[in-house]
Amino acid sequence: MEKHTLYIFFLTFLIITLQSFGTPYFIFCVAVTFVLLTCYWIRFKLVELLPGIVLSIFLLILLKLITPIENPQKVVWITENWNDEKIALLSNGSKVPIEEAKIGDIVDETGKVIKRGNTLIYFFPNIRYELYKKLKESISFPISEVAGGITLGIRREIPDSVKSYFLLSGLYPFLAISGLHISIVIGTIALLLKFLRIKKPLTKASLIALFFMPFTGLPTSAVRAYLFTLFISLGVENYRKFSPFYLLGIILFIAAIGKNLSIGAVLSFLAVTGIIVALEFTESKIIRSLLLAIAPVLFTAPVVLSKFGTFNLLSFINSQIAGIIFIPFLITTFLSEITFFKVNFINNLAEITGSFFLQFSKELFLLTKNFIFYSKLSLWISGITLGVMFLFLLSKKNKLSFIPPVILLFYAFFLPTEINNKTFLLKGYKMNSFQFISKEGQSLRNCLIYSDYVFPYAKKCLYKNKIFDKRVIIATKPKEVRK
């Protein structure tokens, strides 16, 4: 690892270590930071790290001091029910009915506006909300909800049925704005600019895409992806030699300073790391192409198994197949939005491609459901796996970094976490929830599950169990039938 890359990664993990104090991840962060410090000490002068350490800690403290405390009664989103009733989601997670409030306003427990939000600050969030409303009017449910998730970053209204099929088929990353989404949009704009013979199309496309970023809600995943794509574009088109790992380190440092290292961020960085490593395989284009598909899955596997437990072994194949349909869906949705849904032809294309995309996710789940397993690994097992991968990368034996996650997947697949031949009585809201279906529900095998109500998708997703809807049982009793 080059000096500047080692430098930025040390500072990054130093910040992460300081922020993770008191969490289960602290010991792992300390270990990584110590290894990076030792490597730098052996190869370079340790005193060179001092300015970076001082600056990093200064930035960390400064951001903590200037970051405003968010009002818990602030409206962050508004949902409109079928009867035109408006429900506001507040920053504290509670929901209240409203009439005139807008995003950014402060309301009381009855939904009455106490204080109006700053018009300038909340201009884009409110425009984004209006754009989403128009999207729902122009495109059918649930395609519109998915379209809103992949372009406007609004995932909270995507139905649990859709999320369940996507997660179990390994396609859940498609629902969150990430590097894939940003690169598709920038790539499409760049192709158009190249067709028009405009110089440095990637860089200019990245700058054009900057205008649309506020409409995504600026989730950290989108900001990270945009910055990384922008830096890559600048490096490629200016014909300068650059290290992808160094760029990744810079983005990781920015995220760490801004305290934006969520599980999603960790998964994103691991996936990109896997792609960078896969690109180094120059011996065979076939092997490299295969590794490019598998690498994100392998590199994120330790975290996925530790945090979620559910894994589809064929998710890398599903992703490649679904990606073929996803690209036109994303592009047509984007075109619908920038034309303000005035062109019916584009709207229809978005709906058709979206319909195919959703149907394919369901079919891919049905085709690969026997390769889904649940194995809730301990933090130590996943942490050690990531640690070994990290040591291989640090010692420039990048190709060997694929071995630990492969071994981990074999271990998890043949030693899954299962609950067999049990009887459960579950409330309907839990039984049909995305959280239950996608996590602990996948550990159940040959169980009897009784619930207040059961949706069809829940039965399909939990197909290895016998599920009974209590309403049907009651209705089919002889006395009830005679009545």
Summary of the structure (lengths in Angstrom):
residues: 483
radius of gyration: 24.4
end to end distance: 77.7
largest distance: 88.4
contacts: 1508
relative contact order: 0.09
helix: 65%
strand: 9%
